[in-house]
Amino acid sequence: MLTLVTTALTLALWLTEVYRAVGAGARPGRLLELGHRVCALIILGFTFWGLLLFSNGKFDLSDPVPHATEIVQIAANESELGVLIPFTWMVLRSWEDPTRQDRRRQA
């Protein structure tokens, strides 16, 4: 999502430069300025939201709650994208719903 926003902001800046180069009127300039400000506000919003989430996790004083789980399967494979990169994963039985299984990728 953030990539889309920054791409839109870049395009808006390019269009602004094109409008200036050809000497466009005031109305398209105001519209582009409004779009620029909206994109900047969205980026700032995502930045502060990320900061809030980081500080919430970093300064949380509560103890982690352990949950017993069961490992159903551990497996490995290699990617087939031209370069062989090994990766592994585990299949765990969910502690919330014992009938469901979750797949977790290992680094």
C-alpha positions as CSV (number, residue, x, y, z in Angstrom):
1,M,0.0,0.0,0.0
2,L,2.8,2.4,0.9
3,T,4.5,1.7,-2.4
4,L,1.3,2.6,-4.2
5,V,1.1,5.9,-2.3
6,T,4.7,6.9,-3.0
7,T,4.2,6.0,-6.6
8,A,1.2,8.2,-6.8
9,L,3.1,11.0,-5.1
10,T,5.9,10.7,-7.6
11,L,3.5,10.8,-10.5
12,A,1.8,13.8,-9.0
13,L,5.2,15.6,-8.7
14,W,6.0,14.7,-12.3
15,L,2.7,16.1,-13.5
16,T,3.3,19.3,-11.6
17,E,6.6,19.8,-13.4
18,V,4.9,19.1,-16.7
19,Y,2.2,21.7,-16.0
20,R,4.8,24.2,-15.0
21,A,6.8,23.5,-18.1
22,V,3.9,24.1,-20.5
23,G,2.5,27.0,-18.5
24,A,-0.8,25.5,-17.4
25,G,-3.4,27.6,-15.6
26,A,-4.0,27.9,-11.9
27,R,-6.8,25.3,-11.6
28,P,-4.7,22.2,-12.5
29,G,-1.9,23.5,-10.3
30,R,-4.3,23.8,-7.3
31,L,-5.6,20.3,-8.0
32,L,-2.1,18.9,-8.1
33,E,-1.1,20.7,-5.0
34,L,-4.1,19.3,-3.2
35,G,-3.2,15.8,-4.4
36,H,0.4,16.3,-3.3
37,R,-0.8,17.3,0.2
38,V,-3.2,14.4,0.5
39,C,-0.4,11.9,-0.5
40,A,2.0,13.5,2.0
41,L,-0.7,13.3,4.8
42,I,-1.2,9.6,4.0
43,I,2.5,8.9,4.1
44,L,2.8,10.8,7.4
45,G,-0.2,8.9,8.8
46,F,1.4,5.5,8.0
47,T,4.6,6.7,9.5
48,F,3.0,7.7,12.8
49,W,0.9,4.6,12.8
50,G,4.0,2.5,12.5
51,L,5.7,4.4,15.3
52,L,2.6,3.9,17.5
53,L,2.6,0.1,16.8
54,F,6.4,-0.1,17.5
55,S,6.2,1.8,20.7
56,N,3.2,-0.2,21.8
57,G,5.1,-3.4,21.3
58,K,8.5,-2.1,22.7
59,F,7.2,-0.6,25.9
60,D,4.5,-3.3,26.7
61,L,5.1,-4.3,30.4
62,S,2.8,-7.3,30.4
63,D,4.3,-10.8,30.5
64,P,4.0,-13.0,27.4
65,V,1.3,-15.7,27.7
66,P,2.6,-19.2,26.7
67,H,0.3,-21.4,24.8
68,A,0.9,-25.1,24.5
69,T,0.9,-26.3,20.8
70,E,1.6,-29.4,18.9
71,I,4.0,-29.7,16.0
72,V,2.2,-31.8,13.3
73,Q,4.9,-31.7,10.6
74,I,8.3,-30.2,9.7
75,A,9.2,-30.0,6.0
76,A,11.8,-28.4,3.7
77,N,12.0,-27.5,0.0
78,E,13.9,-25.4,-2.4
79,S,12.6,-22.5,-4.5
80,E,12.5,-22.9,-8.3
81,L,13.1,-19.3,-9.3
82,G,16.4,-19.9,-11.1
83,V,18.4,-19.7,-7.8
84,L,17.9,-22.6,-5.4
85,I,17.1,-21.1,-2.0
86,P,16.2,-23.6,0.7
87,F,13.3,-22.9,3.0
88,T,11.5,-24.9,5.8
89,W,8.2,-24.7,7.4
90,M,6.2,-26.2,10.3
91,V,2.6,-27.2,10.5
92,L,1.2,-26.5,14.0
93,R,-2.1,-27.5,15.5
94,S,-3.8,-24.3,16.5
95,W,-4.2,-23.6,20.2
96,E,-7.3,-21.6,19.6
97,D,-9.1,-24.2,17.4
98,P,-7.7,-27.8,17.7
99,T,-9.3,-28.8,14.4
100,R,-7.3,-26.1,12.4
101,Q,-3.7,-26.4,11.5
102,D,-1.4,-23.4,10.9
103,R,1.7,-23.4,8.6
104,R,4.6,-21.3,9.9
105,R,7.7,-20.6,7.7
106,Q,11.1,-20.9,9.2
107,A,14.0,-18.7,8.2
